Amino acid sequence: MLEFKPVKKKRLFEDIIEQIKQAIVEGKLKTGDSVPSERKLAKMFNVGRPTIRESLRTLELMGLLKSGFGSKGPRISDYSINIYMDMMREQMSWWVKVDKKTIQDLWEVRYFVELGIAYSAANNASDEDLNKLEELVGKMKTSLNDAEEYLRYALEFHETLAICTGNRIFHSVWRGFHDLVYQVYAPIMKSKGVPINIFRANQVLIEAIKSKDPQAINEAVKRHADVEKIFVFPKGKLKWLASAPVVPIPTKK
């Protein structure tokens, strides 16, 4: 049974949202469950229906509710982390459009995310995973003269690398950068030297991951970033490329 408390007038909106979110956390509302009608919720919370309507709309924008069809009311969404990362990806695309400096800021974050992915993949990737990565490197090599195809394989390589960590958060975070990477790379892929230099950096990266050597991984990720600094940000001052800290690869217990 759902039991909501009447909310305080000063923060009706926030209280309603927080109580419904808490009901989801506690398992009282599960994926696919229908939310009580506006009339019932208004009575439970002791507020007007417009306030309930506004709260439900916000929860829908947050990805926690999805609209019903016909006479059916909203239902609880599949609230996996991918929903939130997709929202973050949309937000990042917006930031890039309104503030060009955001690209460099996001690129810095991506550098350290991919460094962490490389460390984790070195520890967790199976032989089958490594074979898949090497297969993608091979496809990149054969598509060096086709910029669009090469970029597709390169993005698949990095996403597969994130999957190889066995950590769904790493994968979801990487997906958040997918559009940004494509947006930045697509215009320059036909420029002389871009595909071959990125390809060589990825070759070094996969070998470093196979070696499980933290120093080699650190240098390989930095090499990849150095290539990007030359071709993607030739005029940018990416001071954070000074050298990421080398940390031991955590081992499974």
matplotlib code that plots the C-alpha trace (Angstrom):
import matplotlib.pyplot as plt

x = [0.0, 1.2, 1.1, 2.1, 2.3, 0.6, 3.2, 4.1, 2.9, 6.3, 7.7, 4.8, 6.5, 9.8, 8.1, 5.8, 8.7, 10.9, 8.2, 7.4, 11.1, 11.5, 8.6, 10.5, 13.7, 11.8, 10.2, 6.7, 6.5, 8.2, 8.9, 5.6, 3.4, 0.6, 0.7, -2.5, -4.8, -4.3, -7.5, -6.2, -2.7, -4.2, -6.1, -3.0, -0.8, -3.6, -2.8, -4.6, -4.5, -2.5, 0.4, 0.1, 0.1, 3.2, 5.0, 4.2, 5.3, 8.7, 9.1, 8.4, 11.0, 13.4, 12.8, 11.1, 7.6, 6.3, 2.9, 0.2, -2.0, -5.7, -7.3, -4.2, -2.2, 1.5, 3.6, 7.0, 9.7, 12.6, 14.9, 18.2, 21.3, 21.2, 18.2, 20.1, 23.2, 21.2, 19.8, 23.4, 24.4, 21.7, 22.7, 26.4, 25.3, 23.5, 26.5, 28.7, 26.4, 26.2, 29.7, 32.7, 35.0, 32.8, 34.3, 37.8, 36.3, 34.4, 37.5, 39.5, 36.9, 36.7, 40.5, 40.4, 37.3, 39.1, 42.2, 40.1, 38.4, 41.8, 43.0, 39.8, 39.7, 43.3, 42.2, 38.8, 38.8, 38.6, 40.5, 37.3, 37.1, 40.7, 40.1, 37.1, 39.1, 41.9, 39.3, 38.1, 41.6, 42.0, 38.8, 40.1, 43.3, 41.4, 39.1, 41.8, 40.8, 37.2, 36.9, 33.2, 33.7, 36.9, 35.2, 32.4, 34.9, 36.9, 33.9, 32.8, 36.4, 36.2, 32.6, 33.7, 36.6, 34.2, 32.0, 35.1, 35.5, 32.5, 31.4, 28.1, 28.7, 31.9, 29.9, 27.1, 29.4, 31.3, 28.0, 27.5, 30.6, 29.7, 27.9, 30.5, 33.4, 31.6, 30.7, 34.4, 36.0, 33.6, 34.7, 38.4, 38.5, 39.4, 42.3, 45.7, 47.3, 44.2, 43.1, 46.5, 47.8, 44.6, 44.9, 48.5, 47.5, 44.7, 47.2, 49.5, 46.5, 45.4, 48.9, 49.3, 46.0, 47.1, 50.4, 48.5, 51.3, 50.0, 52.9, 52.3, 48.6, 49.1, 51.5, 49.2, 46.2, 48.3, 49.6, 46.0, 45.3, 48.4, 47.2, 43.9, 45.7, 47.5, 44.6, 41.5, 42.7, 45.8, 45.3, 43.9, 45.9, 45.2, 47.4, 45.8, 47.7, 50.7, 50.6, 48.0, 49.0, 50.0, 48.0, 48.2, 45.5, 43.2, 43.0, 39.9, 39.6]
y = [0.0, 3.4, 5.9, 9.5, 12.3, 15.7, 18.1, 21.5, 24.5, 26.1, 23.1, 21.2, 20.5, 19.2, 17.1, 15.3, 14.4, 13.2, 11.0, 9.4, 8.8, 7.3, 5.0, 3.8, 3.3, 1.3, -0.9, 0.2, 1.4, -0.8, -0.6, -0.8, 0.0, 2.6, 5.7, 6.5, 9.0, 12.7, 12.8, 10.1, 11.7, 15.1, 13.6, 11.7, 14.8, 17.2, 19.5, 20.7, 18.6, 21.3, 20.7, 17.0, 17.4, 19.6, 17.1, 14.2, 16.1, 16.8, 13.1, 12.3, 14.7, 13.1, 9.7, 8.1, 8.1, 7.4, 8.6, 6.0, 5.6, 6.1, 6.1, 4.7, 7.0, 7.3, 4.3, 3.9, 3.8, 1.4, 3.6, 2.2, 4.4, 4.6, 6.9, 9.4, 9.1, 9.8, 12.9, 13.9, 13.3, 15.7, 18.2, 18.0, 18.6, 21.7, 23.0, 22.5, 24.6, 27.5, 27.5, 26.3, 26.2, 23.4, 21.1, 21.4, 20.9, 17.8, 16.5, 16.7, 14.7, 12.1, 11.7, 10.6, 8.5, 6.6, 6.2, 4.5, 2.4, 1.3, 0.3, -1.6, -3.3, -4.5, -6.2, -7.5, -8.2, -11.8, -13.4, -13.2, -9.5, -8.9, -10.8, -8.6, -5.4, -6.6, -7.5, -3.9, -2.6, -4.7, -3.2, 0.3, -0.5, -1.7, 1.4, 4.1, 5.5, 5.7, 8.4, 7.7, 3.9, 4.4, 6.7, 4.2, 1.4, 3.6, 4.6, 0.9, 0.1, 2.5, 1.5, -2.2, -1.3, 0.2, -2.9, -5.0, -3.4, -5.4, -2.1, -0.8, 2.6, 2.9, 1.9, 4.3, 7.2, 6.5, 6.5, 10.0, 11.1, 9.3, 12.2, 14.7, 12.6, 12.1, 15.8, 16.8, 14.1, 14.0, 17.3, 16.5, 12.8, 13.6, 15.8, 14.5, 12.3, 12.2, 8.5, 7.0, 8.7, 7.9, 4.3, 4.0, 5.4, 2.7, 0.0, 1.1, 1.3, -2.3, -3.6, -1.7, -3.1, -6.6, -6.0, -4.9, -2.5, 0.7, 2.8, 1.5, 2.2, 5.7, 6.5, 4.9, 7.0, 10.1, 9.4, 9.1, 12.5, 14.0, 13.1, 14.7, 17.8, 18.1, 17.5, 18.4, 21.3, 22.6, 26.0, 24.8, 25.0, 21.6, 21.9, 18.9, 16.7, 17.1, 13.4, 11.6, 9.8, 6.2, 4.0, 0.2, -1.8, -3.1, -6.9, -9.0, -10.5]
z = [0.0, -0.9, 1.9, 1.1, 3.7, 3.2, 2.0, 3.4, 1.4, 1.0, -0.9, -2.4, -5.7, -4.3, -1.5, -4.0, -6.3, -3.4, -1.9, -5.2, -5.9, -2.4, -3.1, -6.2, -4.2, -1.6, -4.2, -3.5, -7.1, -9.6, -13.4, -15.2, -12.2, -12.8, -10.8, -8.8, -10.6, -10.2, -8.0, -5.7, -5.5, -4.8, -1.8, -0.6, -0.7, 0.3, -2.6, -5.8, -9.0, -10.9, -8.4, -8.9, -12.7, -12.6, -10.3, -12.6, -15.6, -14.0, -13.1, -16.7, -17.9, -15.4, -17.1, -14.1, -15.6, -19.1, -20.4, -20.7, -23.7, -23.9, -20.5, -18.9, -16.6, -16.4, -15.4, -13.8, -16.4, -16.7, -14.5, -15.5, -15.4, -19.2, -19.1, -17.0, -19.1, -22.2, -20.6, -19.7, -23.3, -24.5, -21.9, -23.0, -26.6, -25.5, -23.5, -26.5, -28.7, -26.3, -25.0, -27.1, -24.1, -22.9, -25.6, -24.0, -20.5, -21.6, -23.4, -20.2, -18.4, -21.2, -21.0, -17.4, -18.0, -20.8, -18.7, -16.1, -18.7, -20.0, -16.5, -15.8, -19.2, -18.6, -15.5, -16.6, -20.4, -21.4, -24.2, -26.3, -25.5, -26.6, -29.8, -30.5, -29.9, -32.2, -34.8, -34.6, -34.9, -38.0, -39.5, -38.7, -40.6, -43.7, -43.7, -43.4, -46.8, -45.9, -43.2, -42.3, -42.0, -40.1, -37.5, -37.1, -36.3, -34.0, -31.9, -31.8, -30.6, -27.7, -26.7, -26.8, -24.6, -22.1, -22.2, -21.6, -18.1, -17.0, -15.3, -16.6, -15.2, -17.3, -20.3, -19.6, -19.0, -22.2, -24.1, -22.8, -24.8, -28.0, -29.7, -28.6, -30.0, -33.3, -33.5, -33.0, -35.2, -38.2, -39.7, -39.6, -40.5, -44.1, -43.1, -44.0, -41.3, -39.0, -39.5, -39.6, -36.5, -34.5, -35.8, -34.5, -31.1, -30.8, -31.8, -29.0, -26.6, -27.2, -26.8, -23.5, -22.2, -23.1, -21.2, -18.0, -17.4, -15.7, -17.1, -20.6, -20.4, -19.1, -21.9, -24.5, -23.4, -23.3, -26.8, -28.0, -26.4, -27.8, -31.3, -30.5, -29.3, -32.6, -34.9, -32.9, -30.7, -32.6, -31.0, -27.7, -24.4, -23.0, -19.9, -18.3, -20.8, -18.6, -17.7, -15.8, -12.6, -12.9, -10.5, -9.9, -11.6, -9.0, -8.8, -8.2, -4.8]

ax = plt.figure().add_subplot(projection="3d")
ax.plot(x, y, z, "-o")
ax.set_aspect("equal")
plt.show()
